[in-house]
Amino acid sequence: MAHFREKSGSWEYVISAGKDPVSGKYTKIRKSGFRTKTAAKHEARRIEEELKQGTYLKESKMTFGDFFQQWLAHYEKRAKVSSVRARSIAGKRLLDAWEHHPISSITMSMYQEHLDTLSLTMSANYLDSIHTTGRMIFTHALKLKMIKYNPTEHFEKPRMTKDIVEDEAEVMENFLDREELTKFLLLAKDEGLKDDLVVFATLAYSGLRIGELISLKESDIDFQTNEISVTKTYYNPKNSKKDFKLLTPKTRGSIRKFQLDQFVIQLLKAHLKQQKEVKMKNRRVYNDQGFIFADEQGYPPTMKKVAIRLQRLMKKMDIEKHITPHSFRHTNISLLIEANVPIAEIQRRAGHTDIHTTMNIYSHMTKNVKDNASQLFTNHLSELTAKLQ
């Protein structure tokens, strides 16, 4: 039964909550600040009903910042190191707003408003990452009964027209067409540094992610069938030659097997022959882990090193495009589209779990395909057009 009293011009209720199962002591629930006794009675009646139904939850006073660190420690034991890093980075955007707020005080409207504000300066993908992180944090808090409601429920992603336009433009520009690729690989052959041609040709002809390429081992290639098996990826956020990890690929669909072009197979065979000579020459210091692409000590190149090699060659190219190692993945898929390869096979080779990913990202056909489609349509209706003219 609740008791009420007036204190300093406002009303307070006190409810007996029975024995605490942990301490064994009798506990009371009290709350003050009500303008009228009636308001205090209404709230007390609600609490008493929750106690009766067994649904009462004393919300935690722990700050969002403290709970975030607790959740991150929990998450680290269950996720890949790359995923933990991504969640940690995204979580900082939530800490900026609520680090010192009690986690139980964060409401749906506060959450929606904060992410709406972030959407003005963040990309759509980054906002998705922040929301995913927020949803995971608050879901865990709800599971531990730290909060009554999950403020991420019913979140509505703001419209981000600007980002959509920019993303489309980036997809259209962020790869080399067939003529540009030809020029680039000839440049790598004639003016490239050691291994430039085999590295960039393999990227372009296979569509591998850069981390998948760096992690390749000789055992991943069947030189009898010319097949490559993609089963891992390289992770090295500090770009330290020796401090790297091999992780499982991005998604389940990323684990795949497909045939490589005979030209790339020959390049890889010649490269491995040279690599054996390097191993023999440096056998006292060579840490042989089976990597296809490795330096004189057996360590694979960092992503930064590959990017620097790429930019060295791009400076010699007369094109104004922002090309990165990942651009060769875009190039590969655009060329598969030009070659009329079925979209399902492109999805399989690219390692996309969801075919919609393939269709959405690469729905912008290359110029050659667009021109060809236009000409095919013109030819198909040429007889009708002639009659109408």
C-alpha positions, -999 to +999 in steps of 0.1 A: +000+000+000+013+034-009+017+063+015+017+099+005+030+131+020+034+167+010+070+180+011+082+214+002+052+222-019+051+189-039+038+154-033+057+122-027+047+086-027+063+057-008+055+021-017+067-010+001+083-034-024+089-063-001+122-081+005+151-077-019+160-113-030+197-105-029+201-085+003+171-098+022+162-063+033+128-047+030+128-021+002+108+009-006+100+027-039+097+064-035+093+093-059+086+130-053+080+161-074+043+156-081+023+189-082-009+173-068-017+143-046-039+129-073-010+128-098+011+110-071-017+085-066-020+077-103+017+070-106+017+050-074-012+029-086+007+021-118+038+010-099+017-011-076+001-028-105+035-036-121+047-050-088+016-072-086+021-084-122+058-089-117+067-065-145+081-037-123+116-027-133+138-003-114+156+015-142+194+018-139+211+050-131+242+038-150+254+063-176+253+055-213+291+058-214+296+033-187+272+008-202+287+012-236+321+001-223+304-028-206+285-038-237+317-035-259+336-059-236+307-083-240+307-079-278+344-084-281+341-119-269+316-127-296+326-109-328+355-104-352+380-078-343+371-058-375+334-058-363+344-046-329+364-018-343+335-007-365+311-007-336+336+012-314+339+039-341+302+042-347+295+042-309+316+073-305+288+093-323+263+081-297+288+089-268+291+124-281+254+130-272+248+108-242+280+097-226+270+112-192+232+106-195+216+077-175+209+051-201+174+048-188+167+085-196+173+082-233+139+083-251+128+074-287+124+110-295+160+118-283+173+089-304+154+099-335+164+136-332+201+127-327+203+105-357+183+130-378+210+156-369+238+131-378+222+125-412+230+161-422+267+154-422+271+116-424+268+092-453+239+068-455+262+038-449+278+054-418+244+064-404+233+027-409+264+016-389+256+040-361+220+029-359+230-008-360+254-001-331+227+018-311+202-010-316+227-036-304+235-015-273+200-008-262+188-043-270+215-056-247+204-031-220+168-042-223+179-079-220+197-071-188+166-051-176+186-019-174+158-001-193+121-005-197+119+004-234+143+003-263+146+038-278+158+025-311+124+009-318+104+026-345+134+046-357+127+061-391+157+066-413+157+102-427+156+107-465+192+112-477+187+123-514+221+140-515+239+109-504+220+087-529+230+110-558+266+111-546+267+073-542+254+068-577+280+092-591+307+075-572+297+041-585+297+055-621+331+070-618+350+048-594+363+022-619+383+019-650+365+010-683+380-016-706+402+009-725+415+025-693+422-008-678+442-018-709+462+013-706+468+009-669+480-027-671+503-019-699+517+009-678+521-016-649+539-040-672+563-014-686+568+010-657+555-008-626+576-019-597+581-055-587+548-075-586+526-045-597+514-062-628+505-095-612+488-078-582+466-054-602+459-079-630+447-104-604+425-077-588+410-067-621+405-102-635+391-117-603+371-089-586+386-098-553+384-074-524+419-061-515+419-080-481+410-112-500+438-108-524+465-100-497+454-131-477+457-155-507+480-185-501+494-209-527+470-236-514+440-214-523+447-219-561+442-252-579+464-249-609+449-280-624+414-265-627+425-228-626+401-223-596+406-199-567+391-205-533+383-174-513+380-183-476+396-155-456+405-118-455+434-097-443+429-073-413+455-048-403+441-014-392+475-002-380+492-010-413+520-028-394+537-054-415+539-080-388+508-071-368+480-085-389+452-111-386+434-134-411+397-133-405+367-150-421+353-131-451+328-102-450+297-125-454+289-161-458+285-155-495+321-142-496+333-177-492+334-189-528+353-207-556+355-197-592+378-200-622+406-175-630+415-164-665+444-184-680+464-152-684+462-145-646+471-182-639+503-178-660+512-146-642+507-163-608+528-193-619+557-170-630+553-150-598+554-181-575+585-193-594+602-160-585+589-162-550+606-195-545+639-179-554+633-152-528+625-178-502+658-196-509+678-164-509+664-152-476+657-186-460+673-176-427+649-148-422+620-158-444+588-165-423+571-188-448+533-187-441+524-196-476+513-162-489+513-157-526+522-120-523+549-115-497+581-095-492+616-107-486+607-118-451+575-136-460+550-110-448+521-100-470+519-063-482+498-039-462+468-024-479+485+010-476+515-003-496+492-015-524+474+018-524+507+037-527+518+015-556+485+022-573+487+059-569+522+059-583+509+044-615+477+065-616+498+097-616+511+086-650+476+081-663+458+109-681+424+104-664+407+123-636+392+095-615+396+086-579+408+050-583+415+028-552+423-009-550+386-016-545+379+001-578+392-030-596+363-049-581+339-024-597+359-027-629+356-065-629+319-064-624+313-038-651+333-059-675+313-090-666+281-070-673+296-060-707+303-096-714+266-105-708+274-127-678+242-136-660+236-114-629+234-145-607+268-156-617+282-121-612+267-123-577+284-156-570+318-145-583+316-112-564+306-130-532+274-110-525+251-129-502+221-110-514+216-106-552+200-072-545+234-059-534+248-068-569+218-053-586+216-021-565+253-012-565+261-022-601+227-014-617+245+015-635+256-001-667+289+008-683+290+032-712+296+003-737+266-016-725+244+015-726+255+023-762+250-013-772+215-014-757+206+018-775+218+004-808+200-029-803+168-011-797+173+011-827+180-019-850+149-038-836+126-009-845+143+002-877+116-011-900+089+007-880+110+039-878+114+038-916+077+036-922+070+065-899+096+088-914 
